[in-house]
Amino acid sequence: MPKSRFKAAKMQASPPRVLNNIVYAPISSWEKHHLDIYHPSAAKHNRSLIVFVHGGAWRTGDKSSFVDLAKNLAESTGDTVAVVNYTLSIAEIKDDPTSVPPRAQHPKHVQDVALALGYLYTHASDPEVGGYNPKQVYLVGHSAGGQITGLLGLRPDIYLETVEAQLILPFGTLHSAIRGIIGVEGIYNVDRLLKVWPSYRDFVVQGFGEHPDALILGSPDQQDVPAVSAAGIMFALPHYAIIQSNEDELVDAAQASDYYEYLQTVSPRKDVEIEFGDWGGHDDMLQTPQFTKTITKYIQRWSSS
């Protein structure tokens, strides 16, 4: 093989470039403000940024568990992938969910990911961190991460405007950068969740307090969505897809179907899709080729629209 062809083949087969443990906001003894970035080995022109938000019932989970997932997505899409850690609701007294300090409960999880989005937006031109288009961001949230990414899309006036003000960005900058959201086996309605799975009350209390709001997303209290920002900007819902494995043993399918119906009522473009498949268990599906193909399908479609 000619030397030049050998070099080209070797470069093409090289793994994604990974940057670990980037601090996206000040950290403390109880806050998890780190993220990892995966740049594809063969990056496409004007590539997008995919932000993956893990699940774990708001009290467990870490970005280190999703190395293969991030590499697969980066290679499949040609886009940069960021995997975000956020502060977890960890009980101070073992087996006592009521002992979580309020500062580490909802809405802290959502606020942390909002800070990560602000960091990623403002560092897109950094030689090491960036290289992606900061105005073309796609959020992928699994399980509890589905609730987090959903609130960022539905209520930017609550969760993104504060970050924009801190970074001296025009109101609406971060929300308009979110081109699409994919909720994966998400937890969207806690009231309904507890009726199906009463044993889940311990982690709900751990993440939201002794008296959690009955409905987090899709509730009558959120009929003002799409929200109006402090600057008078009317927010439109980004592209949205909900995917759910029929074999999910931890979250029932009604979470997905009911949330889909709700999103249709608040999306002016009716640009909401839902997809079910036989993709394995709640966590197992994330490692399947079908999951990578499905995420890639939506992002490529939305990127070209």
Secondary structure, DSSP 8 states (H G I E B T S, - for coil): --HHHHHHHHHHT---EEEEEEE-S---SS---EEEEEE-TT--TT--EEEEE--STTT---GGGGHHHHHHHHHHHSSEEEEE-------SSTT-GGGS-GGGSTTHHHHHHHHHHHHHHHTTTSTTT--S-TT-EEEEEETHHHHHHHHHHH-HHHHTHHHHHHTT--TTHHHHHEEEEEEES----HHHHHHH-GGGHHHHHHHH-SS--S-SSS-GGGTT-S-B-TTS-B----EEEEEEETT-SSS-HHHHHHHHHHHHHH-TT--EEEEEE---STTGGGGSHHHHHHHHHHHHHHHT-
